[in-house]
Amino acid sequence: MPRIVITGAAGLIGQNLIARLAAKPGYTVVGIDKHPENTAILRKLHPGVEVIEADLAQPGAWSASFAGADAVIVNQAQIGGLFRDEFVANNIKATENILAAAAEFNVPYVVGMSSSVVNSKAQDLYSETKRLQEALFDACAIPHVVLRPTLMFGWFDRKHLGWLRRFMDRMPVFPIPGRGNFIRQPLYAGDMAAIIASCVESRPTGTYDISGQERITYGALIRLIHDTVSPKARIVHIPYRLFWLLLWFYAKFNSNPPFTTTQLEALVIPETFPVIDWPGIFNVPATPLAEAMRETFLDPRYAQITLSF
């Protein structure tokens, strides 16, 4: 049976991938993550999956789980936050340790999860460390594929559209910065999980930009979420500068804010990312955006499960 090791297993992509792999017969899945609350959720949802709670930025007994692995999915990431050390530890040091363990135990294939931000004009801690991480993948001697997804959403989304959707239920108004006309290319995590599973089976190599197939303005995206879930919040537009100041003020009282001023600055950069025929390349049909929203927010199995920050 194929033995697959997934790092960052208790986060957005890890949970979505395991939910789909666990439903397939013949897979042995090992999930590694350092977040205690979210690894507990993973164990409860999938008691047949071996779950290891460990900080991959530190050498440890976790590396022994790579013995006999057919593939490693390098999926852990520091996306948001305020401190450089966190980004370096999770995006760079942990990746160095994972690739070293994969080489030590002769793992034959690696899937490296990069990000579209390596092509972005954004200059922040996330984009900087993801570029450095991708250089580690490029130098890896193990056959590997590198995937660069755009902004993702889906089951278990705690930081992006999932957080925005929950915000709509907590507040009477939902603010959109400026006119909300900046283009986004959201990618459904279910499609990304299917692409990763396809890579494990067919073992392509190279680097692929995995963008959402549909382009949509941020304002239209928020309205699509609003129409899907019918929350109590009313959508309002506020000046960008006021939005920025509110995020800045919030960060003064929250050491791990779900959305930061640097993320807002990256959000409004007017740019689009390459759209390749990944449905044809990986034999994975793209889920229409409206359908993906319904699956994300209305699915009776996973829509109500909220991960911790």
Secondary structure, DSSP 8 states (H G I E B T S, - for coil): --EEEEESTTSHHHHHHHHHHTTSTT-EEEEEES-HHHHHHHHHH-TTSEEEE--TTS--GGGGGGTT-SEEEE-----S-S-HHHHIIIIIIHHHHHHHHHHHTT---EEEE--GGGGSS--SHHHHHHHHHHHHHHT--S-EEEEEE-SEESTT--SSHHHHHHHHHHSSEEEEETT---EE--EEHHHHHHHHHHHHHH---EEEEE--SS-EEHHHHHHHHHHHH--S-EEEEE-HHHHHHHHHHHHTT-SS-SS-HHHHHHHTS--------HHHHHT-----HHHHHHHHHH-TTTTT-----
